[in-house]
Amino acid sequence: MHNIPFVDLKAGFKPVKDEVLRALESVFDEMSLNNGPNLRSLEQEFANYCNTGFAVAVASGTEALHFALLACGVKPGDEVITTPNTFFATVEAIVHSGARPVFVDIDLNTYTMDPNLLASRISSKTKVIIPVHMYGQTAGMSHIKETAGESGIHVIEDACQAHGALYNEKKAGSMAKAGCFSFYFTKNLGAYGEGGIVTTSNEEIANKIMLYRNHGHTSKFEHHVSGFNGRMDELQAAILRIKLKRLEDYNNSRRELADNYNALLKNTPLILPSESKGRRHVYHLYVVRHRMRDSLMEHLNKNGIGTGIHYKIPAHLQEAVKHLGYKKGDYPVTETAASEILSLPMYPELTTSDQEYIAEKIKEFFN
Ligand SMILES: Cc1ncc(COP(=O)(O)O)c(C=O)c1O
C-alpha cells in the first residue's frame, strides 16, 4: 500500500538537519533571545530577497496582517476589502483591527480577487484592499492598484502563500504599501513553529510594525502605543535563515512538479491550475477542480494519497462572521470553487514516481 502524505515535513527536514541543529545550538549558547542577531539578519535577508527597503519579523502571518492594517491607520468604522476565498486569518486580522470585512468574488482561473468586480465594492469607508496571492500565484496587482489608487486606498498584499512568486518580474510582497507573509511550517518557506514577516519600502510603516509587535516600546520603560506581544523568536529566525537560502530551489522543484502533474493529468476531466501571463506561480498548493471532488478525494485517500481542500467553507459563510449578514449565493464563484477544489500532494521532495501513482489513481477513478 502506498503512503503519499499531503505534505512531508520529515523529508524536508533531512537535508537541513545538521545545519539547523548547529544553528539552534549556537542560539542556545548565545542566549540573545529578544531581537537577537538571527532575527535582525533574517529581516535584512528577507527584505533583500523581496527587494523591499524593510522587513519586520513578527509572530505569525495573522499578526503580520493585523499589524499592517493598524499601521495603515485602520480603525473601527472602516471597511477593508478582501476575497472570501482565503484562509480565515485574513478576515480575522480585519475584524481585530475593528474594521468591517467586505468581499469581492474571485476569478476562477487564478482563484484570486477578480479586479473587474472591485470598483463596485469600494465605498467612502474603504481604507484598505487586501488581495490574497492564493496557492502561490499573485493576484492581478496592476488592475487592483489602479482601482485603489483612484480612490486613495492603501493596498496590503496577503502573500502568506506566495514566497517568491512574481508579477511582471516583481516579487510578491514588494508591490504595495505592505506585504504579509506566514512562516507556518507547511509554507514554501516554513519555520519549525510559528512566524511571519511584514515587507515594506515605507519606513514609517516599518517603524509602526516594530512598535505593535513589541508592546509599543520606544525604550525600555516607555510605551508609545498599546501594542501586542507579537515578536518572532530567535530560534525560528535561525531556522528560517537556513531555509531562505534554499527557497529558490524549493520553488523551482515545486514548479517542475507542477509541470509534471500538468503533463500526467492533461487528458483527465480535471481542471488543472493555470499560470497567468507575466506571473510566476510557486505552487504552494497544486489545486485541481471537479464537481465530483468529494468522491475523488475519498478514492485517493483510500489508496494512500493525502489530499486537502483550501478552503471548503468560504470566509463569508463562516459562523464567526454571521453577524455581518452575508449569505449563500453572495459570492457564487468562490462558492463553486469551494465545492470543487482539491489540493494534491505538493512538496519539494515529492517524487515523479509518486506523481505517476497519483495520476494512475485519478485515471482509475474517472474510468
Ligand atoms: C492566505 C493566508 N493568510 C493568512 C495566513 C495566516 O498565517 P499564520 O498561520 O502564520 O498566522 C495564512 C496561513 O495559513 C494564509 O494562508
PDBQT file of the ligand as one rigid body, heavy atoms in Angstrom, charges set to zero:
ROOT
HETATM    1  C1  LIG A 401      -3.748  33.327   2.861  1.00  0.00    +0.000 C 
HETATM    2  C2  LIG A 401      -3.308  33.269   4.292  1.00  0.00    +0.000 A 
HETATM    3  N1  LIG A 401      -3.438  34.362   5.067  1.00  0.00    +0.000 NA
HETATM    4  C3  LIG A 401      -3.031  34.362   6.353  1.00  0.00    +0.000 A 
HETATM    5  C4  LIG A 401      -2.480  33.244   6.950  1.00  0.00    +0.000 A 
HETATM    6  C5  LIG A 401      -2.118  33.277   8.400  1.00  0.00    +0.000 C 
HETATM    7  O1  LIG A 401      -0.814  32.941   8.664  1.00  0.00    +0.000 OA
HETATM    8  P1  LIG A 401      -0.399  32.266  10.082  1.00  0.00    +0.000 P 
HETATM    9  O2  LIG A 401      -0.967  30.897  10.100  1.00  0.00    +0.000 OA
HETATM   10  O3  LIG A 401       1.092  32.284  10.065  1.00  0.00    +0.000 OA
HETATM   11  O4  LIG A 401      -0.951  33.135  11.149  1.00  0.00    +0.000 OA
HETATM   12  C6  LIG A 401      -2.312  32.094   6.168  1.00  0.00    +0.000 A 
HETATM   13  C7  LIG A 401      -1.661  30.903   6.737  1.00  0.00    +0.000 C 
HETATM   14  O5  LIG A 401      -2.142  29.856   6.915  1.00  0.00    +0.000 OA
HETATM   15  C8  LIG A 401      -2.764  32.097   4.824  1.00  0.00    +0.000 A 
HETATM   16  O6  LIG A 401      -2.650  31.001   4.057  1.00  0.00    +0.000 OA
ENDROOT
TORSDOF 0
